[in-house]
Every structure is written in C-alpha cells, then in structure tokens.
Amino acid sequence: MKSTRKTIFCDIDGTLLKHIPPSDLPKKLDQTLVLPETLQKIKYWDSQGYDVILTTGRRESLRKITEKQLLDTGIVYDKLLMGLGPGERIIINDKKADGTIAAWAMTPQRNSGIGEYNFSNLSEISKQYFYLFSSKDIKGIQKLFAKDIVLEDWEGRVVGYNNVSSKVLQIFHSVENLNVEIKSISHVNNTTYGEIIVQIDSQQIPVLDVISYDAESKISYIKAYRCA
C-alpha cells in the first residue's frame, strides 16, 4: 500500500481541547485542557508532513484568542477555519482513478480525545484483506491480525491470533475455489463495512463484513453477517 500526504480537517472544541461554550472562552482561557494524546497526534501529523486544517464554530471575532490558545498549548496547524455552523460537516471527495477512497469520517465522543484513532486508509487495508483471502494467503492475512483478534460469523465465535488463524486456514483447506467480490466498502471511525460476494466453489454467499482496527491499524475484530 502506498503512503501519501494526507489533509486532515479537525474540530477543536471537544475533539482536541475540552469543550467550553464559545461565549465563555474570554474568561476561561486559563482553564484550557488539552485532551488525551492530542499533542502526540499533532506531533505525528507534523512529522508526516500532513496538512492540518482546524475547523471550529467559534466566531471570527475570537480568532486572536483562539490562535493564542492553540499556540500556548502547542497545537500546530496550517489553516484555521472559523465561524462554521453547528450542524453536520460533510466532506465530499471523488475516488482516485485506481478506486482508492479519498475521504472518510471519524466521530469521537465529545471530550474523549483522539488517541485511540489511527489515520490509515482502512478501506484499503480491508481491500487487501479480501484479496489475500481470495488468494488463500494465510501468511499475508496473519500480518494484518492483532494478537487479540476476534472472529464471529454465522457458525460461531473464535478468539485470539492463533485460533482465528486456524479457523481461516480451515476454511482455505475445505474449499477448492475461493473468491471475494467487493461490492462496496465504507469507513467510519476505526471500522469498515464491506458488502461482498463470497464465491465458494459453485456457491455464492452475500456477506456484510464489519472489520474493526486497533490504533496500529491491525484487525482486532471481524463480524461476518450472511445476508441471504
């Protein structure tokens, strides 16, 4: 998988800093609280050369206060967009020519911080997983697994790296022909949702694969729903 320079649009209040009502900011600047692992993430983004665009519903009249607050807390960025409405923020971006998904969303709980989130293109990792599954490449698949991975499907639940690896290998050995056709993949927070058709010998099985990833972009949970 190729690594490319990312552009990150990130909210401030409740995401990087503890949420304070904008009207209270001038009198509560000394109460600024950086949320867990914010500065580590900012440092990482900076080291990777990412473009960081901070977005906020704070009014333009609070720009100087906001800039000082960010400077004092050590949050570096490229642009600051202010005065955005309180409603949903929607990013629209076309897919790359090779099908790579070029935009996705992360929605942490207010004031929980962003430490648990990774910023890999998880849709592309899920595509890689489906390709390796089709190829019966157990070693390639194992490289994607977290040590505490859990696999659930309509036949049961398996826990742990070795047990899940054995389950997948059992599937590979039980069929002669295996292929995964990807219908669609969506990506929200640390989870992807893949609509796929699994071809097992002469049988076609529509499946929804819900794949969750840990902070190191390793697969930690797979839930497969048989759709028919």
N, C-alpha and C positions, 0 to 999 in steps of 0.2 A: 504494500500500500504506500502510495506516495504521500509525503507530508508537505502541505502548502501553508503559506502565511494566512492566518485567519483574521477576520474582522469580528470583534466582539462588541455587541451592543448590551450594556449592562446598566440596570437600575441602581440607584444609590440607596435610598431610604428603605430599610427593611431587608436589603439584599447585601450591601457592603457595610453600611452603618446601621446602628439601631434606629428604628423608625421614631422620628419626632415630628409632630404636626408642623408643617412649614411656618405657620403663624407664630410658633413658639421658638423657632430657631435663634433669632437675635438674642434672646435672653437665656438660652440653654446651650450655647456653644461650648461651655466648659464641661458639659455633660456628654460630649461626643463619645460614643462607644463603637470601636471597630469590631465587627462580628467575627466569630472564629474562623481562622485560616484565610481571612481576606487578604492580608498583606502577603502571605505566601503565594496565593494565586496571582496577585498583581505582579509580584516579582517574577513568577514563572512566565506570565504573559509577556512581560518586558524582555525577558531573556530569549524568548522565541521570536521576538520582533513582531508580535501581533499588533494590529491597530485596535486600540481600546477607545470606544466611544461611549461615554457615560450619558445616560438619559435620566431625566427627572421631571416630575410635575412641579418642582419648585418654580416660582415665578422668576422672570428675568431680573426683577429688582433685587433678588437675593444672590445674584451671580458673584459679587465680590465676597460675600460671606461664605458662599459655597466653595469658591476657589481657595480661600484661606483655610477652610475646614479640611479640604482634601489635601492641601499642601502640608498642613500641620500633622495629619495622620499618616502621611507617607504614601498616599494613593496617587500613582502617576497615571496619566491618560493622554490621549491625543486630541480629543474633542469633547466638549461638554454641551449637550443639547438640553435646553431648559424650556419650561413652560408647556410641557406636554400634558395632554388631558389625562384624567384619572381612569379612563376606560382601557380596554384591552389594547395591547401593542402588537401589531401584526407585521411580520417580516415576509416579504414576497421576493423570491429569487428563483430564476429558472435553473433546471438541472444542467449539469455540464454535458458536453457532447457525448461523453462516454457513459452517461447515465448517473454520474455521481450526484447525490443530493447535496445542494449547496446552502441549505438553511435548515435550522431546527431550533426547537424551543426548550428552555429549562425554566421551571417554575418552582423554586424552593419556597417552603413556608416562611412567612414573614419573620425576620429576626433569627432565623436558624443558621444563616451563613451558607457559604457555597463550597465548603471544604470537601463534602462528600462527592461532588460532581467532577467528572472528567470532561475534557473538551475534545475528545476524539470523535471522528465521524463514525458513530456506532452503526449507522446503516451500512456503511462499507464493510465493517467488521462482520456484521450479520450476513452480508452477501458472501464474504469469504467463507464463513462457517457453512453456508448452504452449498457452496462449490466444493468444499472439502468433503462434506457429507456425500454429495453425489459421486465424488471420486473414491469414496471409501478410504480416505486418507486419515487413519486414526492418529498418526503422529502429528500431523498438521492440526487436527482438531484439538488434541491434548494441549497444544501450545496456547490455545485460546481459553482453556478452562482455568478457573480459580480453584484453589485447593479445597474449598468448602462448597463446591458447586452442588446444586440440587436439580434433578431432572424429574419432571412429572409429565405423564401422558395418560391416555385412556386405559393403559394397562397397569399403572401403579406409580410409585414414587421411589427414587433412588437418591441416596445422599453420599457425597464425598467423591473426590477426584478419581480414586481407583474404581469405586463401584460404578460411577457414571461411565468411565472409560470402558469397563467390562460390558455394560449394557449396550453401549454404542457398537462395540466390536461384535457383540452377539447379533445385533441387527444386521451388520455387514455380512456376517457368515451365513445368515439364514436366508438371504436372497441372492439371486444371480444378477439381476439387473436392477439398478437403483438410480433414480434421477430426481432432482428437485427443480421444479419450475417456479420462479419467483413471479408472483402476480403484482405485489406491491409491498413496500416497506415504509413504515412511518417511524419517527423517532421523537420521543418526549422524555425529558429528563435523562435518566440513565437506562431507559428501556426502549427496545424496538418492538414493533408489531409487524410480523411478516405473514402476509397471505401467500401461501404456497400450495402447489400441487405436488404430492409425493408419488412418483411412479415406482411401484414395487412389482417387478416382473410385468404381468398383464393388468395389474390393478392400479387405479388412480384414486388417491385419497386427498380430498381438500383438507388443508390443515391451517390453523392460525397458530403461529409460533410466537409466544411472548418471551423475549430474551432480555434479562436484566444484567447489567455490568457493574463491577465494583469501581472504585476510584482509580484503579490501574488499568482499566479497560479490559479486564478479564471477565469471562462469562461466569456469573455467580448463580444464575437461576434460569432454567428453561421450563416453560409450561406450554405443552402442545395440546391444542384442542382439535379434536376431529370434528370437522364441520358437516359431515354427512355420513 
